[in-house]
Amino acid sequence: MSPPLRLHDTLSDSVRAFCPTGDEVTLYVCGVTPYDTTHLGHAFTFGAFDVLVRYLHYLGHRVRYIQNITDIDDPLFAKARELGESFRDLAAAQTQQYLSDMHALNILPAERYPRASEEIGGMIEMVQTLVARGRAYVVDGHVYFSVATDPEYGELSRLGRAEMIALARERG
């Protein structure tokens, strides 16, 4: 008999037994922004999720593991300009290199790797819905989420509104 899987629950700040409902476990992991070579931080991060996925399989769960690729982002655009190439070409080459590096480390691949560039239509719809429902607002062509409309906003970070505002001003 395997010991129960226990994971740190950030919301409660405690270690709790993992009790999934049903046989399938879904895992969505923020993947890479493919603008430069794979590094040790990638190996550590995705190696940790690899251990989790393998253990979930061992426990008999079906795992639906998705890892996004952020192929539209400022660091990618800057690196492509620096190299004098298309950001799309750079993203494609670095994504392929990343996948090859993870394979060389024997890290199990995700089931899917959706690209941010493929989800723009859905993102636009979501933002339009937030604005229409009064959950977001537009200032000078930029859309901002209205944290005042979500009483639980900040709960996970354990930061009060004043601390969040100070951090946002500091970090942009």
Backbone hydrogen bonds, N-H to C=O, Kabsch-Sander energy under -0.5 kcal/mol:
donor,donor_aa,acceptor,acceptor_aa,energy
7,L,16,R,-2.5
9,D,14,S,-3.5
10,T,8,H,-0.8
13,D,9,D,-1.5
14,S,9,D,-1.4
16,R,7,L,-2.9
16,R,14,S,-0.5
18,F,5,L,-3.4
19,C,17,A,-0.7
22,G,20,P,-0.6
25,V,62,R,-3.1
27,L,64,R,-2.9
29,V,27,L,-0.6
29,V,66,I,-2.8
35,Y,33,T,-2.0
42,H,39,H,-0.7
43,A,39,H,-1.8
44,F,40,L,-2.6
45,T,41,G,-2.6
46,F,42,H,-2.8
47,G,43,A,-1.7
48,A,44,F,-2.1
49,F,45,T,-1.7
50,D,46,F,-1.7
51,V,47,G,-2.1
52,L,48,A,-1.9
53,V,49,F,-2.8
54,R,50,D,-2.7
55,Y,51,V,-2.4
56,L,52,L,-2.6
57,H,53,V,-2.4
58,Y,54,R,-2.5
59,L,55,Y,-2.2
60,G,57,H,-1.7
61,H,56,L,-2.5
62,R,23,D,-2.2
64,R,25,V,-3.0
64,R,62,R,-0.5
65,Y,63,V,-0.8
66,I,27,L,-3.0
66,I,64,R,-0.6
67,Q,112,R,-2.2
68,N,29,V,-1.4
69,I,114,P,-2.6
70,T,32,V,-2.4
71,D,69,I,-1.6
77,F,73,D,-2.2
78,A,74,D,-2.7
79,K,75,P,-2.2
80,A,76,L,-2.4
81,R,77,F,-2.3
82,E,78,A,-2.5
83,L,79,K,-2.2
84,G,80,A,-1.2
85,E,80,A,-2.4
90,L,86,S,-2.5
91,A,87,F,-2.6
92,A,88,R,-2.4
93,A,89,D,-2.6
94,Q,90,L,-2.8
95,T,91,A,-2.4
96,Q,92,A,-2.2
97,Q,93,A,-2.2
98,Y,94,Q,-2.6
99,L,95,T,-2.6
100,S,96,Q,-2.3
101,D,97,Q,-2.7
102,M,98,Y,-2.6
103,H,99,L,-2.1
104,A,100,S,-2.3
105,L,101,D,-1.4
106,N,103,H,-1.8
107,I,102,M,-2.6
108,L,106,N,-0.5
111,E,65,Y,-3.0
112,R,65,Y,-1.1
116,A,69,I,-2.5
118,E,115,R,-1.3
119,E,116,A,-1.6
123,M,119,E,-2.3
124,I,120,I,-2.7
125,E,121,G,-2.1
126,M,122,G,-2.3
127,V,123,M,-2.6
128,Q,124,I,-2.7
129,T,125,E,-2.2
130,L,126,M,-2.4
131,V,127,V,-2.4
132,A,128,Q,-2.7
133,R,129,T,-2.0
134,G,131,V,-1.5
135,R,130,L,-2.8
136,A,130,L,-1.1
137,Y,144,Y,-2.5
139,V,142,H,-2.8
142,H,139,V,-2.2
144,Y,137,Y,-3.0
146,S,135,R,-3.2
147,V,145,F,-1.1
149,T,146,S,-2.0
150,D,147,V,-1.7
153,Y,150,D,-2.0
155,E,152,E,-2.4
158,R,154,G,-1.3
159,L,154,G,-1.4
164,M,160,G,-2.5
165,I,161,R,-2.5
166,A,162,A,-2.3
167,L,163,E,-2.6
168,A,164,M,-2.6
169,R,165,I,-2.4
170,E,166,A,-2.1
171,R,167,L,-2.9
172,G,168,A,-1.9
